[in-house]
C-alpha cells in the first residue's frame, strides 16, 4: 500500500479518536447500537434527545453523528412543510402529496388488508418527504358525535378500530417510518381539550378506550402520543399510572412516548412519569406561540438537567428515556437499509381510490335508483358545496396540501360529458378556521332558490353536502355545536326532494348527522373525506363501476338525546368547570383560561350501539349497517359444539350467498352476548368480522374462531374474565337486523 493511502487511514483513525463524527456500527443489533451510543454520551447529550429543537424536529447527538427525528402530521397524508419554529407553512413547492381518505373512511371499509396498503403507501410518501415519525393513526373512540376530530379516528367500536390500526401501523413501519398512535388516552372531545379531567371507570377504560391502543402496541408501534387531557389528576403526557404502569409496564411498550404539542406542563412529572420526548411546549398545539421561551426552557431541557445535577432526578430514568429515543432513531433515521420513497404515484392514487370507493356506505336505495344509468336521464344536476370544496384543507393538524384533488363534480362531469350541471346550493361563506361564523341567511336563501329552480328542470339530482373542515364542524380544537347539518342544508335537501323526486343524497362527514329528511329521499350514501381521488371513488360507486360494500363504523342516531354521552346533562358532555383551578396558566399554552373542567363518562361502557341496544333506543342506521347493489343470503350459523369447557375454542360457521346479479363484497360480523354475568354487560359486542367478495350465485363459508378472549369482560377486581354460563352468538348480516343467533 503506498504512503499516501497509509496516511489517509491514519488520518481517519486519528479523527475518530479525537471525538469527531464516528459512525456507529450499523450492522450491530439495535440494542447493541443503543448501548454503544449511550456509553459515549454525556448527561447533556442525553437530555438533548428528549425535547424539541424545532417545531417538528427533536434533538440528536451532533458529536456522534446521530441525527434528530423529523416528525410530521398526519394520519391521512404528509402535512406541508412547516417553519422551523412557528406554525406557519414554509411555502415549499416540493411538498404536495397524496391525500388518502380519512380514517373514518378506512374504518368503514372493514378491510384490514386495505389498512396495511394504506400504511405502506403513506410510509412511502413520508420517506420521500424525509420524515421519520408520522403523527398518526388516531384511535380515540366516538362517544359523542360532536367531537371535532372523529373524522381522524375509527368510529365507536374498540374491536373494529383495533383490527384496523394494527395493519395500518405494520404497513407504515415496513417503510422504516414510525407510526405514533394517538392520543393516549381519552382525547374524545376538543372542547377544553388541554385541561379537561376525565372521570371514568376502569371498566370503561379497559373495555372501550384502551383496546385499540393495546392492539397498536401488540402490533409493535414505535411511538405513542400522549393526550392533552388529564386523568387521575395528571396530564396524560406525564401520567405515572397511564404511561409507566400500564403502557410500559403491563403492555411492555418498548418505544417512545411523545407529548401532544404543548401537552407537557410540569418538569418533575415529565421527569418521572413516562414521558420521553417533549414537543410543542408553550403553544396551543395549532396556532399560537408563547414568546420568551426557547427550546432550552422546555420542561425536559434545562429544568430537567438541573434536577439531574442536584440528584433530585435519577440517571437511570434518564438512561431509559435516552435509550428509547436512540432506539427510535436507529429504527428510522439511522436504519441500516434506508428505503426509497415516492410521492403521488399511480399506485398511491390507486390505493386512495380503492379505499375511498370501498368506504362508501349505501344507507338507502329505494327503487334501486342507484347505480345511475345516465341513458335514463336527460339533465343531471349536481348540488352542494361539498361537490367542489377542497376538503383536504382545514380540520386542523391533519390538513394537507395536495398535488391532485378530484372533486365529485369533476369526476361526474368526466363520466357523463355534457349531461351534468351544477348549483352550489349552500356555502360556508367564510375562510377556514374563522371562529363563530355569521351565517349570511340572505346569501344562503339565494343559493337555495337557484338550486331548487334548477332542480325543477332536472331529471336527476345528486346532492353532495355534509360537514366540512371549518371550525365547529369536523375540525380540531373545536367541537360541533349542533347535531344537524350546517348552512341550512336540511331545508335545502327537503326543497330539492320536493322539486325533483329522483334525488340521491351523498353526505360527506366524519361524524353522524341528523337526517330528518331520510324518509323523503330515495337514496342516501354516507361518505367521508375521501382524499385526492375522492371524486373518482364516489363516481365509481354512483355509476356502479364499484358495488358499495362499506359498513357504518358508528351508529347514526335520530337525535343527539339518543346518545349515551348526551343523556346525563352537561357533566357528561362537555363537562363542568370544577371549583378549584389547578395548574399554572402559561400565556398562550394549551392550558386555557378558567378553572379545570371535569367531564364524567356516565354512560360508562355503553358507548354507541352498546347504548342503543341496552337502552332499547333504535338508531336511524345502526353500527355495522350498509347495503349493496346485490343481496346476500345467510344460512343459520353453525357451532362446532353446544358446550365447551373453559379455555377451549369454539368455531362458528355461516354460509353466505350472493343472491343478486352483480359481484359484491359483504362483511359478515360476529357479536357475542353474555346474558348472565356478575357485572352488567352490553346486549351484544362485536368480536369478529370477515369481508368476502362473491360472484352472483356464489356461496362462501365464513368461519370464526371464538376464544375465551372474545367471551371475556373486564372486572376491575380481577382483570379480564370469561365466566362459565350461556353465551349467544349473533351474526350481523346485511339487513343488520341481528336475528341470526
Ligand atoms: C396537534 C394535535 C396532534 C398533532 C400535533 C402536531 O395539536 O393534537 O394530533 O399531531 O398537535 O401538529
Boltz pocket constraint, residues with backbone or C-beta under 6 A from the ligand:
constraints:
  - pocket:
      binder: B
      contacts: [[A, 73], [A, 135], [A, 182], [A, 260], [A, 261], [A, 284], [A, 285], [A, 286], [A, 397]]
      max_distance: 6.0
